[in-house]
């Protein structure tokens, strides 16, 4: 890195370990936590009725909008006003 970027210092072993630890904490590199709960959540989703699933989807949609839906183009096309000139 010092050869590529003027003014950059070399990082020793312990500093590199600290950077690695910090990046694992920030970007979720450790197993456990919520990663182990995906199986439980999937089982819960599969045990829900279609009505319960739609209710939950509606809750998420009202909370976060359509940014995560896979049919964004269809939603935008459906919400466009239709002109009377056509």
GIVEN-V570878 format. One record per residue. N is the residue number from 1. RES is the residue in one letter. PSI is psi as a letter, one per 20 degrees, with the letter a starting at -180 (999 if undefined). Layout:
n:N res:RES psi:PSI
n:N res:RES psi:PSI
//
This chain:
n:1 res:X psi:g
n:2 res:X psi:h
n:3 res:X psi:h
n:4 res:X psi:h
n:5 res:X psi:o
n:6 res:X psi:p
n:7 res:X psi:i
n:8 res:X psi:q
n:9 res:X psi:q
n:10 res:X psi:q
n:11 res:X psi:p
n:12 res:X psi:r
n:13 res:X psi:g
n:14 res:X psi:h
n:15 res:X psi:h
n:16 res:X psi:g
n:17 res:X psi:h
n:18 res:X psi:g
n:19 res:X psi:g
n:20 res:X psi:g
n:21 res:X psi:g
n:22 res:X psi:g
n:23 res:X psi:h
n:24 res:X psi:h
n:25 res:X psi:g
n:26 res:X psi:h
n:27 res:X psi:j
n:28 res:X psi:l
n:29 res:X psi:i
n:30 res:X psi:q
n:31 res:X psi:q
n:32 res:X psi:a
n:33 res:X psi:c
n:34 res:X psi:i
n:35 res:X psi:h
n:36 res:X psi:i
n:37 res:X psi:i
n:38 res:X psi:h
n:39 res:X psi:g
n:40 res:X psi:g
n:41 res:X psi:h
n:42 res:X psi:g
n:43 res:X psi:h
n:44 res:X psi:g
n:45 res:X psi:g
n:46 res:X psi:h
n:47 res:X psi:i
n:48 res:X psi:q
n:49 res:X psi:r
n:50 res:X psi:h
n:51 res:X psi:g
n:52 res:X psi:h
n:53 res:X psi:g
n:54 res:X psi:h
n:55 res:X psi:g
n:56 res:X psi:g
n:57 res:X psi:g
n:58 res:X psi:h
n:59 res:X psi:g
n:60 res:X psi:h
n:61 res:X psi:g
n:62 res:X psi:h
n:63 res:X psi:g
n:64 res:X psi:i
n:65 res:X psi:b
n:66 res:X psi:j
n:67 res:X psi:h
n:68 res:X psi:j
n:69 res:X psi:q
n:70 res:X psi:i
n:71 res:X psi:l
n:72 res:X psi:g
n:73 res:X psi:h
n:74 res:X psi:h
n:75 res:X psi:g
n:76 res:X psi:g
n:77 res:X psi:h
n:78 res:X psi:h
n:79 res:X psi:i
n:80 res:X psi:p
n:81 res:X psi:q
n:82 res:X psi:p
n:83 res:X psi:q
n:84 res:X psi:i
n:85 res:X psi:i
n:86 res:X psi:999
//
